[in-house]
């Protein structure tokens, strides 16, 4: 059953997340069909945060799996608490009592994927930056996403009573395999249009005037159009607004505050030089 479009949109807005029509539709379909949602886009456009907001809106637990190079199955499924098992064994020897079940639940350390399967209400499982993991780990995920179950040799098969809502994110540092994409509902999150970006910036920066927000968003879009090495995302725009507002509250003119806090939106010297060479285009009129 599809979530109500207007209600979902309002729930996200109440949590200061302004999704466009495409993302709203992708989320509604992913929930209704039980399909993993694969989100790609530039860094800082809200791919990760949508999982946090969805978990809160749907009343589900958020479980996050942060991917990185070299991650392996044991780090994401489960581990046995060997020190605790050893203590239990020695205690039984000292007390002269029978050794209990060393593979009881008290010795099992749940990692993100097992936690997601055991969540009674169905968790929101965020598999963040899947493109940072290697191909072998991606292949393992294929089986997990197909069955939502795992086998623990000492325990047996653990299957999800309520399958988790899975959200995968990728910054496209490498191409994901077609087999993984086929199992997912895919959505690309673009940079927001200026009107939506102003709404986001104002919602995340209490006390910021509409005029100041409009100038900042215009400046951000000009910077993106210049082709910097790293185009600023929404996260950088919000940080720039918050930092500039703090400086403006101390008495700086708005444009001076934007200039002074450029380090919140630019992340390397080459991009700083690029903006400096196009300062008139970037900052426009000097007013708040």
Secondary structure by P-SEA (a helix, b strand, c coil): ccccaaaaaaaaaaacccccaaaaaaaaaaaaacbbbbbbccccccaaaaaaaaaaaacbbbbbbbbcccccccccccccaaaaaaaaaaaaaaaccccccccccccccccaaaaaaaccccccccccccccccaaaaaaaaaaaaccccccccccbbbbccccbbbbbbcccccccaaaaaacbbbbbccccaaaaaaaaaaacccccaaaaaaaaaaaaaaaaacccccccaaaaaaaaaaaaaaaaacccaaaaaaaacccccccaaaaaaaaaacccccccccc
